[in-house]
């Protein structure tokens, strides 16, 4: 989301939901943890800083209409049966309309040139978060190519935080995050929870698509606010439901927004054929994998790591929404631990509690 969406203006201010403060719950005595095995593949996050789309916005080009290339219509995309793997997969085909023009080429050159080191890291992170995002897109019958929007928002870093106070993979500001059910409080920032933030972002994007009938216009609205896009469409006599109308109004949008769709498409071109753009040595990160254990309020993550005998950073990386590196003091919380470690952890946790070491 852009500066305009992150710092709402009268024309793009979203309705904010009520404060999602924590409901109080009676903490469970130490040692009585609950375990839930998460199906699918999920692994410890890399914890490396990413640069979001805001860093790309400094490079701007004049916007003119482009031509769809090997694109598919919304009807064709809806008819296609999504293919989802436990590892990240992609193909040459697109399930949003694809345009290749001067603007897209400009950002392909930027992402594979000046930004190459960061782009390389973002592509490797596709191995980690890509399968989860692809699964959630498939469950909603939404285009798989929306993953490129997350790429340009955060570089797929759940700890990404912008100067405009947007956070997480999908760069929600606090008000919008809360509107879509994400808790932002003293101890918890669910904008940083990759799965919950993805659910919220996809709900928002689907609402935008329902409103505009176009994934390009939905993406532009995600960046600058739906009311702004609606107003510019009216002023320029452009129509909803037509992807090419984005190019008609682009020069009347804020600079970051006019570049937003070209950057998303550029990222898709590279992500589908990284070797073509010189990314020949990618080592995709392991897919996200974890177990969860329910622990009492006020449990410090370093204590969890100590019981497991692992580095504390591994537990912090699996629980990026716990911004104080502890569970909220007023309730139990599901804490993610490395996959396959739950039974051993609970036995050791119970033993430590019996000794009064917790």
Helices and strands as residue ranges (DSSP letters): H 3-6, E 34-37, G 53-55, E 67-68, H 74-79, E 99-100, H 102-112, H 116-139, G 144-146, H 147-154, H 174-179, G 190-192, H 194-212, H 215-224, H 226-235, H 245-249, G 250-252, H 255-272, G 274-277, E 290-295, H 301-308, H 312-318, E 333-338, H 342-354
